[in-house]
């Protein structure tokens, strides 16, 4: 599912780049223009490209959010306090930081008694 969505996302991105480059800028740019003759007038073409750009931009946002949600679906949030602490050469404790601190308190020698 994620692979198909990623391919669609990349196609939308490429289409968005192409449509933006086809639009006529104030200085002429890469716009195809075409004058007043032909199938579409300059104004009709500008309206069509503007709507197409807006539609592709909306689709780009939707696929971006969908890909983010799919990526986060399998991951569970990890708290730094739940991560096990281990020193090199010693076996990893079976709990998180708080459990290892509790185990460390139990292993500490008692202070010498003064007489």
N, C-alpha and C positions, 0 to 999 in steps of 0.2 A: 504494500500500500504506500509506504513512504517513498519507495523508488519511483513509482508511477507519479506521485504527487511532485516529487523533485523534478522529474522530466517535464511535467506540465509547467512547473514554476520557471524552469529555464527557458522553455518555449515562450512563455508570456514575457519574460524579461527581454528576450531577443526581439519579440514583436514590439514591445514598448520602445526600445531603442530605435528600431526602424521607423516607427510612426513618428517619433519625435524628430528624427532627422528629415523626414519627408515634409514636415510642416514649414511653411514659408515664414522666415523671420523678417524683421524690419529691414535688414540689409540684403535680403535675397537668400543668403545661406545656401543650404543644400536643397531647398524647396523645389518641387517640380513645377509649380506654378501652372503654366499652360495657357494663360491668357483667357479671353472670354469665350472662345470657341471650344468645341469638343463636347464630351458627354456631360461634364459637370462644369459649372462656372467656378470662378475663383472663390466666391463667397460660399457656395454649396460645398466645395471641397474643404474649405477651412472648417466649416461646421461639422462635416463628417469626420475629419481628422481629430478635431477637438473632442468629439464624443467618443471616438475610438480610443483616444489617449486616456480619457477619464475611465472608460470601461476596463482597459488593460491595467490601469493603475489600481483600480478597485480589486481586480482579480489577483494582481500581484500581492496586495496586502492580505487578501483572504488566504492565498496559498502560503504566504510567509507565516501567518499566525497558525495555520493548520500544521505546517511542518514543525513549528515550535512546540505545539501541543503534542504531536506524535513523538517528538524526541523526549519530552518530559514525562510521557505516559509510563514508560518502563522504569524510570529512575525514581528512587524513593529519597526523600530529603534526608541528609545525613547531618547529624549534629556533631560538632567537634567533641562534645562531651561523651558521645557514644563510641568514638573511635578507640580501638585498643592501643595501649602504649606498650612498646616492647623495646628493650635495650638489645644491642647486638649480642648474640650468643645465648640469650635466655628465651625460654618459650613465651609466646604471647599470652597475656592474661585472657581469661574468658569473658571479661566484661569490658566496660568502657573505662574512662578516666576515673570516674567516681569509684567504681569497684576496685580498681587497682590502688587507689589511695586508701581505701578501707583495708585492703590486704596488706598494704605497706604499714599501716598503723598497728596491725596485729603482729607483724614481724619485728617491729622495733624492740630492741632490748629495753628493759625497764631501767630507769636511772638508778645509779648506786645510792644505797641508803646511807645517810650520815649517822654516825653514832655519837 
